[in-house]
Amino acid sequence: MVLAISPRRLSRIAVALGGFLIFVGVIMLGVFMLVLTRVFEVSTLEMIFIDYRIPFLGVLLAIGVLDVVSGIILEQR
């Protein structure tokens, strides 16, 4: 059985994914700017990355998958 999703609903899903990815991008740019202006120490990021390496990589993988899915949805439209 194939589930049919209406094009309108599919475009809403693509817009929601796009908005989420923009939000994540803004957060990543904010962290980069804090490190660049030396408000946030790089050594702190290194400690966080060592302690939470697997979840961090999982989140980055999930963001990449969502980006690909939203690109496919928008390409089909």
N, C-alpha and C positions, 0 to 999 in steps of 0.2 A: 504494500500500500504506500503510495507516494503522497506526501503532504504537500498541498499546493498553498503557497504563500502569495498573497496578492502583491502586485508591484508597489502599491502605496505603502503597505506594511513593510516591505523590503526596503524601500527608500527611507522610511523612518528608522529602521534598524541601522542602516548605513550612516544616517545623520547622527544617531546616538553614539555609534562607535567612533565616528570622526570627532565628535565633541569630546569623548573620553580621551582619545589620543592627543588632541590639542591640549587638554588639561594636563596630561602626563608630561607632554613636551614643555609646557610652561614651568612645571615643577622642576624638571631636569635643568632647564635653562637658569632657573632661579638658584639652584644649588651650584651650578657652574659659576654664576656671577658672584655668589658668596665666597666661593673658594678663590676666584680670581682677584677679588678685592681684599682678600685675607681677613674677612670677617669670620669665616669658618676655616678651621685648620684642616689640612690634608691628612695629618696623622689621625685625626678623629675618624675621617672617612675610611682610612685603612683599617683601623680597629673594628669599625662596624662591618666592613667588607669581610674581614677574616672571621668574625663571629657569625655572620649571617650570609655566607657566600652562596649556599645552595638556594635559600629562599629568594635572594636577590637575583640570581641567574634565572630562577623560575619565573619571577615577575617580568624580567626582561624578555624571556621567551614568550610568555603570554601576551605581552604588548606587541611583539612582532607578529604573532599569529593573528591577533585582532586586526592589526594593520593590513595583513594580507587578505583576511576575510572581507574587510570593508572595501579594499581595492577591487576584489572580485565582484562584490555586490554592485559597486558603482560602475564597473566595466560592463556588466550585463545590462545595466539600465540604459 
